[in-house]
């Protein structure tokens, strides 16, 4: 990637083209609602959401370029900016807010109102966008070439390929088509499993596995082998050291938060009951370490932003590609939100408490933005940051005398705001990275992101009520795993039975890793996420490693890597779009009708999945090495 000092955006700063138009706003709003609803269901079902930036960009190109016959890369970019806000807001909301419904079902509280859900989502979303404005210069511009921002870079490649056409577009859309078909066969028709694993009987507690998905291979290729290897190292520590140790020493004991003897727990249950807490501690510590290390850069960025307040002409005289929302407007927004958090009964905090919420929000926004710059939005452990927030918020509320159900609801409300802040900040940073590459106006993107937040916040309450009425949270159809864990976490702190030892183990592992000068954040994320996910990312990283190690000139190696980034960008887009389609089919109750595996009564051996994935990786390698005609 070019050095930031040599980098020139696709649309020059002195050129004005259509960007913030009625067409881009309307299409973006529709996609924000659709992606928000679909990803809310998907996240409650499987515990992960799909980054919507690339699918939104591809759909936008299809509408604006093909149907409306207009060429405007910046319009397409604004559509994906608005549309992806719905997915990110949903990701933050579903990890916490269903806990309120679970307590209501138990008769402890009343069901949350649509207005309550709207305000929690709105405050978190607006704060997430606001916090990324002063951080943009530091993370997007100053560290261009250092932080890869996988989805942001991939989205830019998709937009550029669609604009330039020719072989670039062909490479992107070939990857898109292959990944979409692959995803449909694996998770739609279910002709082969998309995740495989093997538990070692002679080494209890361990399990090797891999998610054979195109998007993971794509993220691994774009991130590169180094970051992928750090994630794999964290996963190896969790799944081949910590979990076997728990199984060995735990024996027949029942250790909180587990409810059955450890000897009866499968590797996945050990991860779910214990490693998540250790991983959450490591992610929280990694976030603090990252913030400390980047603090001088953040201070410098804030000084630059604040200096613009005393220079009224600064924004007017700045280049189009350097204009942000003015700091006075941001400060007014922050002041209003602080006051509303204090006034509204949903948040049982004092004026100082509301200010603390905003401070924690900024902390996790900066952590989340840097994290997605390393490993991508789809793998951003938002729920891990929410766990750290809930721990602190619940302790503060309990210490100040706000206990019982009031304290628990307040903790979830505060945790929900911070969780959405982290999700939206991560999404905004990816979108701003895309805009930086294609030459968008940051201020217009930031306004577009806020439009997406408002629309998605208005829709998410209805979606949560609809899903609860249809199946009920905690059911087989929508397990709501993260929200169930958040509920247990808050109850554990209020009842003084939280597994602090597990959390502190994660904290000190992160400290040791930092002392060894290993990048702590990707390592901690690898500890927190399933090993199979890190393995899938590593597979893509290995292909990138081989492609760059084969003999050739520097120019030839760069050309190979660029081809791979284009192709894997298409792969991420293809799986993202098909993931949304499958989510919609599931909501419509049509998922079982296309499940050929169940209809035919066949069970595909795991090695078939591995063979198919290896063939996909081999084709990726071939595309990289293929010489241009």
C-alpha positions as CSV (number, residue, x, y, z in Angstrom):
1,X,0.0,0.0,0.0
2,X,1.3,3.5,-0.8
3,X,2.8,5.6,1.8
4,X,0.4,8.2,3.2
5,X,2.6,11.1,1.9
6,X,2.5,9.7,-1.6
7,X,-1.1,8.6,-1.6
8,X,-3.5,10.3,-3.9
9,X,-7.3,9.5,-3.8
10,X,-9.1,8.3,-6.9
11,X,-11.2,11.5,-7.1
12,X,-8.9,14.5,-6.6
13,X,-9.6,16.9,-3.7
14,X,-10.1,19.8,-6.1
15,X,-12.7,17.9,-8.1
16,X,-16.4,18.1,-7.2
17,X,-18.7,15.2,-8.3
18,X,-22.2,14.1,-7.1
19,X,-22.0,12.6,-3.6
20,X,-24.6,13.7,-1.1
21,X,-27.7,13.3,-3.3
22,X,-31.3,12.4,-2.8
23,X,-30.7,9.1,-4.6
24,X,-27.8,8.1,-2.4
25,X,-29.7,9.1,0.8
26,X,-32.9,7.2,-0.1
27,X,-31.1,4.0,-1.2
28,X,-28.8,4.2,1.9
29,X,-31.8,4.5,4.2
30,X,-33.5,1.5,2.7
31,X,-30.4,-0.6,3.0
32,X,-29.8,0.5,6.6
33,X,-33.2,-0.8,7.6
34,X,-32.8,-4.0,5.6
35,X,-29.3,-4.8,6.7
36,X,-30.1,-3.9,10.3
37,X,-33.1,-6.2,10.5
38,X,-31.4,-9.1,8.7
39,X,-28.2,-8.9,10.8
40,X,-30.2,-8.5,14.1
41,X,-31.7,-11.9,13.3
42,X,-28.4,-13.4,12.2
43,X,-26.5,-12.2,15.2
44,X,-29.2,-13.5,17.6
45,X,-29.1,-16.8,15.9
46,X,-25.3,-17.5,15.4
47,X,-23.7,-14.8,17.6
48,X,-22.0,-13.0,14.7
49,X,-23.1,-10.3,12.2
50,X,-21.9,-9.7,8.7
51,X,-20.2,-6.4,7.7
52,X,-22.6,-4.7,5.3
53,X,-20.3,-2.1,3.7
54,X,-19.3,-4.2,0.7
55,X,-22.8,-5.7,0.0
56,X,-24.2,-2.2,0.3
57,X,-21.6,-0.8,-2.2
58,X,-22.3,-3.6,-4.7
59,X,-26.1,-3.2,-4.5
60,X,-25.6,0.6,-4.9
61,X,-23.6,0.1,-8.0
62,X,-26.2,-2.2,-9.4
63,X,-29.0,0.4,-8.8
64,X,-27.1,3.6,-9.7
65,X,-24.9,2.4,-12.5
66,X,-27.0,-0.3,-14.1
67,X,-30.6,0.8,-13.5
68,X,-30.3,4.6,-13.3
69,X,-27.4,4.7,-15.8
70,X,-25.3,7.1,-13.7
71,X,-21.6,6.9,-13.0
72,X,-20.8,8.3,-9.5
73,X,-18.4,6.4,-7.3
74,X,-18.9,8.9,-4.4
75,X,-22.7,8.4,-4.5
76,X,-22.1,4.7,-4.3
77,X,-19.7,5.3,-1.4
78,X,-22.3,7.4,0.5
79,X,-24.9,4.6,0.0
80,X,-22.7,2.0,1.6
81,X,-21.8,4.5,4.4
82,X,-25.5,5.0,5.3
83,X,-26.5,1.4,4.7
84,X,-23.7,-0.2,6.8
85,X,-24.8,1.9,9.8
86,X,-27.9,-0.3,10.2
87,X,-25.9,-3.5,10.4
88,X,-23.4,-2.0,13.0
89,X,-26.1,-0.5,15.2
90,X,-27.9,-3.9,15.1
91,X,-24.7,-5.7,16.1
92,X,-24.3,-3.5,19.2
93,X,-28.0,-3.6,20.2
94,X,-28.5,-7.4,20.0
95,X,-25.6,-8.2,22.3
96,X,-27.2,-6.4,25.2
97,X,-30.8,-5.2,24.9
98,X,-32.4,-8.7,24.6
99,X,-31.4,-9.1,28.3
100,X,-34.2,-6.6,29.1
101,X,-36.7,-8.9,27.4
102,X,-35.4,-11.9,29.3
103,X,-35.9,-10.1,32.6
104,X,-39.4,-9.0,31.5
105,X,-40.3,-12.7,30.7
106,X,-39.2,-13.6,34.2
107,X,-41.5,-10.9,35.6
108,X,-38.7,-8.9,37.1
109,X,-39.3,-5.7,35.1
110,X,-41.7,-4.3,32.5
111,X,-41.0,-4.9,28.8
112,X,-38.8,-2.0,27.5
113,X,-40.7,0.5,25.4
114,X,-39.9,1.2,21.8
115,X,-38.8,4.8,22.9
116,X,-36.4,3.4,25.4
117,X,-34.7,1.1,22.8
118,X,-34.7,4.0,20.3
119,X,-32.9,6.3,22.8
120,X,-30.3,3.8,23.8
121,X,-29.5,3.0,20.2
122,X,-29.6,6.7,19.1
123,X,-27.3,7.9,21.9
124,X,-24.8,5.1,21.2
125,X,-24.9,5.6,17.5
126,X,-24.4,9.3,17.5
127,X,-21.6,9.1,20.1
128,X,-19.9,6.5,18.0
129,X,-19.9,8.8,14.9
130,X,-18.9,11.8,16.9
131,X,-15.9,10.1,18.5
132,X,-14.5,9.0,15.1
133,X,-14.4,12.6,13.8
134,X,-11.4,13.7,15.9
135,X,-9.8,10.2,15.5
136,X,-10.0,10.2,11.7
137,X,-6.8,12.1,11.1
138,X,-4.9,9.8,13.5
139,X,-6.2,6.4,12.4
140,X,-7.2,6.9,8.8
141,X,-4.7,9.4,7.4
142,X,-1.6,9.2,9.7
143,X,-1.6,5.4,9.8
144,X,-2.5,4.8,6.2
145,X,-0.2,1.9,5.1
146,X,0.0,0.7,8.8
147,X,-3.6,-0.2,9.6
148,X,-5.0,-2.3,6.7
149,X,-8.8,-1.8,7.5
150,X,-9.7,-5.0,5.5
151,X,-13.4,-4.3,4.8
152,X,-12.7,-0.6,4.2
153,X,-9.9,-1.4,1.7
154,X,-11.9,-4.2,0.1
155,X,-15.0,-1.9,-0.3
156,X,-12.8,0.7,-2.0
157,X,-11.5,-1.9,-4.3
158,X,-15.0,-3.0,-5.2
159,X,-16.0,0.6,-5.9
160,X,-12.9,1.3,-8.0
161,X,-13.3,-1.9,-9.9
162,X,-16.9,-1.0,-10.7
163,X,-15.8,2.5,-11.8
164,X,-12.9,1.4,-13.9
165,X,-14.4,-1.8,-15.4
166,X,-12.2,-4.1,-17.4
167,X,-10.2,-6.8,-15.9
168,X,-10.3,-5.3,-12.4
169,X,-14.1,-5.5,-12.3
170,X,-14.0,-9.0,-13.8
171,X,-11.7,-10.1,-11.0
172,X,-13.9,-8.6,-8.2
173,X,-17.1,-10.0,-9.6
174,X,-15.6,-13.4,-10.3
175,X,-14.7,-13.6,-6.6
176,X,-18.1,-12.3,-5.7
177,X,-20.0,-14.9,-7.7
178,X,-17.8,-17.8,-6.5
179,X,-18.2,-16.9,-2.9
180,X,-21.9,-16.3,-3.2
181,X,-22.5,-19.7,-4.7
182,X,-20.1,-21.3,-2.2
183,X,-22.0,-19.7,0.7
184,X,-25.4,-20.8,-0.7
185,X,-24.3,-24.4,-1.2
186,X,-22.6,-24.6,2.3
187,X,-25.1,-22.7,4.5
188,X,-28.2,-22.6,2.3
189,X,-28.4,-26.0,0.7
190,X,-26.1,-27.4,3.5
191,X,-24.5,-29.9,1.2
192,X,-21.3,-29.6,3.2
193,X,-20.7,-28.1,6.7
194,X,-19.1,-24.6,6.8
195,X,-17.3,-25.4,10.0
196,X,-15.4,-28.6,10.8
197,X,-13.7,-29.8,13.9
198,X,-12.1,-32.7,15.7
199,X,-11.8,-33.1,19.5
200,X,-8.7,-35.0,20.7
201,X,-9.8,-37.8,23.1
202,X,-6.3,-38.2,24.4
203,X,-6.0,-34.5,25.1
204,X,-9.2,-33.6,26.8
205,X,-10.5,-30.1,26.4
206,X,-8.8,-29.4,23.1
207,X,-10.3,-29.3,19.6
208,X,-8.9,-28.4,16.3
209,X,-11.2,-26.9,13.7
210,X,-11.6,-24.4,10.8
211,X,-14.5,-22.4,9.4
212,X,-14.2,-23.0,5.7
213,X,-15.7,-19.7,4.6
214,X,-14.6,-17.5,1.7
215,X,-14.9,-14.3,3.8
216,X,-12.4,-15.5,6.4
217,X,-9.9,-16.5,3.7
218,X,-10.5,-13.0,2.2
219,X,-9.9,-11.2,5.5
220,X,-6.7,-13.3,6.1
221,X,-5.4,-12.5,2.6
222,X,-6.0,-8.7,3.0
223,X,-4.7,-8.6,6.6
224,X,-1.6,-10.6,5.7
225,X,0.2,-13.6,7.4
226,X,1.5,-11.6,10.4
227,X,-1.7,-10.4,11.8
228,X,-3.4,-13.7,11.0
229,X,-0.6,-15.6,12.8
230,X,-1.0,-13.4,16.0
231,X,-4.7,-14.3,16.0
232,X,-4.0,-18.0,15.5
233,X,-1.4,-17.8,18.4
234,X,-4.1,-16.5,20.7
235,X,-6.5,-19.2,19.6
236,X,-3.8,-21.8,20.1
237,X,-3.2,-20.6,23.7
238,X,-7.0,-20.8,24.5
239,X,-7.8,-24.1,22.8
240,X,-4.6,-26.1,23.3
241,X,-3.3,-24.8,26.6
242,X,-6.0,-23.1,28.8
243,X,-8.9,-25.4,27.9
244,X,-6.9,-28.7,28.4
245,X,-5.6,-27.3,31.7
246,X,-9.2,-26.6,32.9
247,X,-10.2,-30.1,31.8
248,X,-7.2,-31.7,33.5
249,X,-7.4,-29.9,36.8
250,X,-11.1,-29.4,36.9
251,X,-12.0,-33.1,36.7
252,X,-15.5,-33.8,38.2
253,X,-15.7,-30.4,39.9
254,X,-18.4,-27.9,39.0
255,X,-16.8,-24.5,38.8
256,X,-18.8,-21.2,38.3
257,X,-19.9,-20.0,35.8
258,X,-20.3,-23.6,34.6
259,X,-23.4,-25.5,36.0
260,X,-22.2,-29.1,35.3
261,X,-19.0,-31.0,36.1
262,X,-16.1,-30.0,33.9
263,X,-15.6,-33.6,32.9
264,X,-19.0,-33.5,31.2
265,X,-18.2,-30.3,29.1
266,X,-17.3,-30.6,25.5
267,X,-14.5,-28.2,24.2
268,X,-17.1,-25.8,22.8
269,X,-18.8,-25.7,26.3
270,X,-15.4,-25.0,28.0
271,X,-14.9,-22.1,25.6
272,X,-18.4,-20.8,26.2
273,X,-18.2,-21.1,30.0
274,X,-14.7,-20.1,30.8
275,X,-12.5,-18.9,27.9
276,X,-14.9,-16.1,26.9
277,X,-14.3,-14.5,30.3
278,X,-10.5,-15.0,30.0
279,X,-10.7,-13.6,26.4
280,X,-12.8,-10.7,27.6
281,X,-10.2,-9.8,30.2
282,X,-7.4,-10.0,27.6
283,X,-9.4,-7.8,25.1
284,X,-10.1,-5.2,27.8
285,X,-6.4,-5.1,28.9
286,X,-5.3,-5.0,25.3
287,X,-7.7,-2.1,24.7
288,X,-6.2,-0.2,27.6
289,X,-2.6,-0.9,26.4
290,X,-3.5,0.2,22.9
291,X,-5.1,3.4,24.2
292,X,-2.0,4.2,26.3
293,X,0.3,3.6,23.3
294,X,-1.7,5.7,21.0
295,X,-2.5,8.4,23.5
296,X,0.2,10.9,22.2
297,X,-1.2,10.6,18.7
298,X,-4.8,11.0,20.0
299,X,-3.8,14.1,22.0
300,X,-2.1,15.6,18.9
301,X,-5.2,14.9,16.8
302,X,-7.4,16.5,19.4
303,X,-5.2,19.6,19.5
304,X,-5.4,19.8,15.7
305,X,-9.2,19.5,15.9
306,X,-9.6,22.0,18.7
307,X,-7.4,24.5,17.0
308,X,-9.9,24.6,14.1
309,X,-12.4,26.1,16.6
310,X,-10.3,29.3,16.9
311,X,-9.9,29.4,13.1
312,X,-13.4,30.0,11.7
313,X,-12.1,29.8,8.1
314,X,-10.2,26.5,8.7
315,X,-13.0,24.3,7.4
316,X,-13.8,26.6,4.5
317,X,-10.2,26.8,3.4
318,X,-9.5,23.1,3.9
319,X,-9.4,20.8,0.9
320,X,-12.7,18.9,0.3
321,X,-11.1,15.6,1.3
322,X,-10.0,17.1,4.7
323,X,-13.3,18.6,5.9
324,X,-14.9,17.1,9.0
325,X,-18.0,18.0,11.0
326,X,-16.9,21.2,12.9
327,X,-15.9,20.7,16.5
328,X,-18.4,23.2,17.9
329,X,-21.3,21.1,16.5
330,X,-19.7,17.9,18.0
331,X,-19.3,19.5,21.4
332,X,-22.9,20.7,21.4
333,X,-24.1,17.1,20.5
334,X,-22.0,15.6,23.3
335,X,-23.3,18.1,25.8
336,X,-26.9,17.4,24.9
337,X,-26.4,13.6,25.1
338,X,-24.7,13.9,28.5
339,X,-27.6,15.9,29.8
340,X,-30.2,13.5,28.4
341,X,-28.5,10.5,29.8
342,X,-28.6,12.2,33.2
343,X,-32.3,13.2,32.9
344,X,-33.8,10.1,31.4
345,X,-34.8,7.5,34.1
346,X,-33.6,4.6,31.9
347,X,-30.0,5.6,32.9
348,X,-29.9,5.8,36.7
349,X,-26.8,7.9,36.8
350,X,-25.7,11.3,38.2
351,X,-24.4,14.1,36.0
352,X,-20.9,12.8,36.8
353,X,-22.1,9.3,35.9
354,X,-23.3,10.4,32.5
355,X,-20.0,12.1,31.8
356,X,-18.3,8.8,32.7
357,X,-20.5,7.0,30.2
358,X,-19.2,9.4,27.5
359,X,-15.6,9.0,28.6
360,X,-15.9,5.2,28.5
361,X,-17.6,5.6,25.1
362,X,-14.6,7.5,23.7
363,X,-12.2,4.9,25.1
364,X,-14.0,2.0,23.4
365,X,-14.5,3.9,20.2
366,X,-10.8,4.5,19.9
367,X,-10.1,0.8,20.8
368,X,-12.7,-0.5,18.4
369,X,-11.6,1.7,15.5
370,X,-8.0,0.6,15.8
371,X,-9.1,-3.1,16.2
372,X,-11.1,-3.1,13.0
373,X,-8.2,-1.5,11.3
374,X,-6.2,-4.6,12.2
375,X,-8.7,-7.5,11.8
376,X,-11.9,-6.1,10.2
377,X,-15.4,-5.2,11.3
378,X,-16.8,-8.7,11.0
379,X,-14.3,-10.0,13.6
380,X,-14.6,-7.0,15.9
381,X,-15.3,-8.5,19.4
382,X,-17.9,-5.9,20.3
383,X,-19.4,-8.3,22.9
384,X,-16.0,-8.6,24.6
385,X,-15.9,-4.8,25.0
386,X,-19.5,-4.8,26.2
387,X,-18.5,-7.3,28.9
388,X,-15.7,-5.0,30.2
389,X,-18.2,-2.1,30.2
390,X,-20.9,-4.0,32.0
391,X,-18.4,-5.1,34.7
392,X,-17.3,-1.5,35.4
393,X,-20.8,0.0,35.0
394,X,-22.4,-2.5,37.3
395,X,-19.7,-2.1,40.0
396,X,-20.1,1.7,39.9
397,X,-23.9,1.5,40.2
398,X,-23.7,-1.0,43.0
399,X,-21.1,1.0,44.8
400,X,-23.3,4.1,44.6
401,X,-26.3,2.3,46.0
402,X,-28.2,1.6,42.8
403,X,-28.8,-2.1,43.1
404,X,-31.5,-4.6,42.4
405,X,-33.4,-4.5,39.2
406,X,-32.9,-0.8,38.8
407,X,-29.2,-1.2,38.8
408,X,-29.3,-4.2,36.5
409,X,-31.5,-2.4,33.9
410,X,-29.2,0.7,34.2
411,X,-26.1,-1.4,33.6
412,X,-27.6,-3.0,30.5
413,X,-28.7,0.4,29.2
414,X,-25.2,1.9,29.8
415,X,-23.6,-1.3,28.3
416,X,-26.0,-1.1,25.3
417,X,-24.9,2.5,24.6
418,X,-21.2,1.6,24.9
419,X,-21.6,-1.5,22.8
420,X,-23.3,0.4,20.0
421,X,-20.6,3.2,20.3
422,X,-17.9,0.5,19.7
423,X,-19.8,-1.1,16.8
424,X,-20.6,2.2,15.1
425,X,-17.1,3.7,15.6
426,X,-15.6,0.5,14.0
427,X,-18.0,0.8,11.1
428,X,-17.4,4.5,10.7
429,X,-13.7,4.0,10.6
430,X,-14.0,1.4,7.8
431,X,-16.3,3.7,5.8
432,X,-13.9,6.7,6.3
433,X,-11.1,4.5,5.1
434,X,-13.0,3.6,2.0
435,X,-13.8,7.3,1.5
436,X,-10.1,8.2,2.0
437,X,-9.1,5.9,-0.8
438,X,-11.8,6.9,-3.3
439,X,-11.6,10.6,-2.5
440,X,-14.9,11.2,-0.6
441,X,-15.7,14.2,1.6
442,X,-15.4,13.1,5.3
443,X,-18.0,15.6,6.5
444,X,-20.6,14.3,4.1
445,X,-19.8,10.7,5.1
446,X,-20.1,11.5,8.8
447,X,-23.5,13.2,8.2
448,X,-24.5,10.1,6.2
449,X,-23.5,7.8,9.0
450,X,-25.7,9.8,11.4
451,X,-28.6,9.5,9.0
452,X,-28.1,5.8,9.0
453,X,-27.9,5.7,12.8
454,X,-31.2,7.6,13.2
455,X,-33.1,5.4,10.8
456,X,-31.7,2.2,12.2
457,X,-32.3,3.3,15.8
458,X,-36.0,3.9,14.9
459,X,-36.3,0.5,13.3
460,X,-34.4,-1.7,15.8
461,X,-37.0,-1.6,18.5
462,X,-39.7,-3.0,16.2
463,X,-37.3,-5.7,15.0
464,X,-36.4,-6.8,18.6
465,X,-40.1,-7.0,19.5
466,X,-41.0,-8.9,16.3
467,X,-38.3,-11.5,16.9
468,X,-39.2,-11.9,20.6
469,X,-42.9,-12.3,19.7
470,X,-42.1,-14.9,17.0
471,X,-39.8,-17.2,19.0
472,X,-38.7,-15.6,22.3
473,X,-35.1,-14.9,23.2
474,X,-33.1,-17.9,24.6
475,X,-35.1,-20.3,22.4
476,X,-33.5,-22.7,19.9
477,X,-34.5,-20.4,17.0
478,X,-32.8,-17.3,18.5
479,X,-30.5,-18.3,21.4
480,X,-29.2,-14.7,21.9
481,X,-26.1,-16.1,23.4
482,X,-24.3,-12.9,24.1
483,X,-27.3,-11.2,25.6
484,X,-27.9,-14.2,27.8
485,X,-24.3,-14.0,29.0
486,X,-24.6,-10.3,29.6
487,X,-27.7,-10.9,31.7
488,X,-25.8,-13.5,33.7
489,X,-22.8,-11.2,34.1
490,X,-24.8,-8.3,35.5
491,X,-26.7,-10.7,37.9
492,X,-23.4,-12.2,39.0
493,X,-21.9,-8.8,39.9
494,X,-25.1,-7.7,41.7
495,X,-25.1,-11.0,43.6
496,X,-21.3,-10.9,44.2
497,X,-20.5,-14.2,42.3
498,X,-18.6,-13.0,39.2
499,X,-15.6,-15.2,38.1
500,X,-13.0,-12.5,38.6
501,X,-10.2,-15.0,38.5
502,X,-10.9,-15.8,34.9
503,X,-11.1,-12.2,33.9
504,X,-7.8,-11.4,35.7
505,X,-6.1,-14.4,34.0
506,X,-6.9,-12.8,30.7
507,X,-5.7,-9.4,31.8
508,X,-2.3,-10.7,32.9
509,X,-1.9,-12.9,29.8
510,X,-2.3,-9.7,27.8
511,X,0.4,-8.0,29.9
512,X,2.8,-10.8,29.4
513,X,2.2,-10.8,25.6
514,X,2.8,-7.0,25.5
515,X,6.1,-7.5,27.5
516,X,7.2,-10.0,24.8
517,X,6.5,-7.3,22.2
518,X,3.8,-9.3,20.5
519,X,0.9,-7.1,19.2
520,X,-1.5,-7.6,22.0
521,X,-4.8,-6.8,20.4
522,X,-4.9,-9.4,17.6
523,X,-3.5,-12.0,20.0
524,X,-6.2,-11.1,22.6
525,X,-8.9,-11.2,19.9
526,X,-7.6,-14.7,18.9
527,X,-8.0,-15.8,22.5
528,X,-11.6,-14.6,22.6
529,X,-12.9,-15.9,19.2
530,X,-13.3,-19.5,18.4
531,X,-10.1,-21.2,17.1
532,X,-11.9,-22.3,13.9
533,X,-12.4,-18.7,12.9
534,X,-8.8,-17.8,13.4
535,X,-7.8,-20.9,11.5
536,X,-9.9,-19.8,8.5
537,X,-8.3,-16.3,8.6
538,X,-4.8,-17.9,8.8
539,X,-5.5,-20.0,5.7
540,X,-5.9,-16.8,3.7
541,X,-2.8,-15.4,5.3
542,X,-0.8,-18.4,4.2
543,X,-1.9,-17.9,0.6
544,X,-0.7,-14.3,0.8
545,X,2.6,-15.4,2.3
546,X,3.2,-17.9,-0.5
547,X,2.2,-15.4,-3.2
548,X,4.7,-12.8,-1.9
549,X,7.6,-15.3,-1.3
550,X,7.6,-16.8,-4.9
551,X,10.5,-15.3,-6.9
552,X,9.8,-12.1,-8.9
553,X,10.5,-8.4,-9.0
554,X,9.0,-6.1,-6.4
555,X,6.6,-4.9,-9.0
556,X,5.5,-8.5,-9.9
557,X,4.9,-9.3,-6.3
558,X,2.9,-6.2,-5.8
559,X,0.8,-7.0,-8.9
560,X,0.1,-10.5,-7.5
561,X,-0.9,-9.2,-4.1
562,X,-3.2,-6.5,-5.7
563,X,-4.9,-9.2,-7.8
564,X,-5.5,-11.2,-4.6
565,X,-6.9,-8.2,-2.8
566,X,-9.3,-7.6,-5.7
567,X,-10.4,-11.2,-5.8
568,X,-10.8,-11.6,-2.0
569,X,-12.6,-8.3,-1.9
570,X,-15.2,-9.9,-4.2
571,X,-15.2,-13.0,-2.0
572,X,-16.1,-10.9,1.1
573,X,-18.8,-9.1,-0.9
574,X,-20.2,-12.3,-2.3
575,X,-20.5,-14.1,1.1
576,X,-21.8,-10.9,2.7
577,X,-24.7,-10.5,0.2
578,X,-25.5,-14.2,0.3
579,X,-25.4,-14.1,4.1
580,X,-28.1,-11.4,4.0
581,X,-30.2,-13.4,1.5
582,X,-30.0,-16.5,3.8
583,X,-31.0,-14.4,6.8
584,X,-34.0,-13.0,5.0
585,X,-35.0,-16.5,3.9
586,X,-34.6,-17.6,7.6
587,X,-36.8,-14.8,8.8
588,X,-39.4,-15.7,6.1
589,X,-39.3,-19.3,7.3
590,X,-38.0,-20.6,4.0
591,X,-34.6,-21.8,5.1
592,X,-35.7,-25.4,5.8
593,X,-37.3,-25.6,2.3
594,X,-33.9,-25.2,0.6
595,X,-32.0,-27.5,3.1
596,X,-31.2,-30.4,0.6
597,X,-29.1,-32.2,3.2
598,X,-32.1,-32.6,5.5
599,X,-34.5,-33.4,2.6
600,X,-32.2,-36.1,1.1
601,X,-31.1,-37.4,4.5
602,X,-27.4,-37.2,3.7
603,X,-24.5,-36.3,6.0
604,X,-21.5,-35.0,4.2
605,X,-18.1,-36.1,5.8
606,X,-16.0,-33.3,7.1
607,X,-13.1,-34.0,4.8
608,X,-15.3,-32.9,1.8
609,X,-15.5,-29.4,3.4
610,X,-11.8,-29.3,3.7
611,X,-11.3,-30.4,0.1
612,X,-13.7,-27.7,-1.2
613,X,-11.9,-25.0,0.9
614,X,-8.5,-26.1,-0.3
615,X,-9.7,-25.9,-3.9
616,X,-11.0,-22.4,-3.2
617,X,-7.6,-21.4,-1.8
618,X,-5.9,-23.0,-4.8
619,X,-8.0,-21.0,-7.2
620,X,-7.2,-17.8,-5.2
621,X,-3.5,-18.6,-5.6
622,X,-4.0,-19.3,-9.3
623,X,-5.8,-15.9,-9.8
624,X,-2.9,-14.1,-8.1
625,X,-0.2,-15.8,-10.2
626,X,-2.0,-15.5,-13.5
627,X,-0.2,-13.1,-15.8
628,X,-2.1,-10.3,-17.5
629,X,-2.6,-10.8,-21.2
